[in-house]
Amino acid sequence: MTTSDELFMLRALELAALGEGFARPNPVVGCVITHNGRIIGEGWHRQYGEPHAEVNAISSVTEKNLLPESTAYVTLEPCSHFGKTPPCADLLIKHRVKKVIICNTDPNPLVAGRGIKKLLEAGIEVETGFLAEKGTLLNRRFFTFHQKQRPYIVLKWAQTSDGFLAKPEYETAPVSGALAKYLVHKWRTEEAAILVGTRTALHDNPKLNVREWTGQNPVRLVIDNNLTLPENLHLFDRSQPTIVYNLLREEQLHENLKLVRLEAGSDFLAQLLYDLYRRQIQSVLVEGGTFLLDAFIQNNLWDEARVFRSPKKFGNGIAAPQLSLNTLTETTLIGEDQLFLHNSD
């Protein structure tokens, strides 16, 4: 691979990232088409149900007669099946694109090499695995979902410098600053769902929507084993899809409010994650509280953790979860707060 190949694939990855929060449950995909070292078309998957990256890239090419002598750089293997849109592999074949360079093979069983096979059988030169690590990172939610058959799990909490999530008796008190709040709302747009436990729902009465950023609201998830949470909580306002996981009832109360019954036991979280897998929910932001966060950590059912540490001190209160320093990958400042990023791998 040449330096120009790397630059074109990096551009495709950059384009793909523009679809984060909009393409789900599809992966984010970017495509760059070049002719004699010059970009003649580019596109990305902008919105679920709308044309894929390859379609948008080819549509942007003004001189279609150049396509048979062109190279397409695609961040994920072109699809080979009919879904919301026709197969992208067929489109590349139709326009007789000379060469396709692919970042990642698609882990979806509906594709999984079939798109590449179609291209090769049509006489198109194919190269795969170029900048694959970067592509896997970009689509880590999609890959985790298909490879582990569970959503990608992001843990998030804010703690004081002396290690507390909240004051005693869950008394409401802000921990992190305004910039951290904006960032958290941005994160909410990037995940398919957001999860809290019973105590957080009761004491914080969160809305779990997106107010400080532009983007889609996640599906709200709450664990309420015995269905004791009061109906006047923001979570039950029916303004966005909400699932209540419990041990008692299975019932559709409203188009935006559903009770889902799980079995009691040590595998409660595993049941919950498998139910989300069945519902095609590919990622979850877990916002607390301590008991729920600890459960994910102890069962090794997490992928990322994002921990704000405020300069504030409470002296005593509800202790924050603990993570090994071995999982720490990055530390940065967000206003007056420190943000610690952890990765489970």
JOJODA-V431045 format. One record per run of one state. SS is the DSSP state (A for helix, B for strand, O for the rest). FROM is the first residue (numbers start at 1). LEN is the number of residues. Records with the same first field share a line. If there is no record, write none. Layout:
SS->FROM-LEN  FROM-LEN
This chain:
O->1-2  18-12  36-2  45-8  61-3  70-1  77-11  95-4  105-9  122-3  128-4  139-1  149-3  160-4  167-1  171-7  191-2  197-1  205-14  224-10  237-5  247-4  255-2  262-6  279-4  287-3  299-5  310-8  320-5  335-2  344-2
A->3-15  53-8  64-6  88-7  114-8  132-7  140-9  168-3  178-13  198-7  234-3  268-11  290-9  325-3
B->30-6  38-7  71-6  99-6  125-3  152-8  164-3  193-4  219-5  242-5  251-4  257-5  283-4  304-6  318-2  328-7  337-7
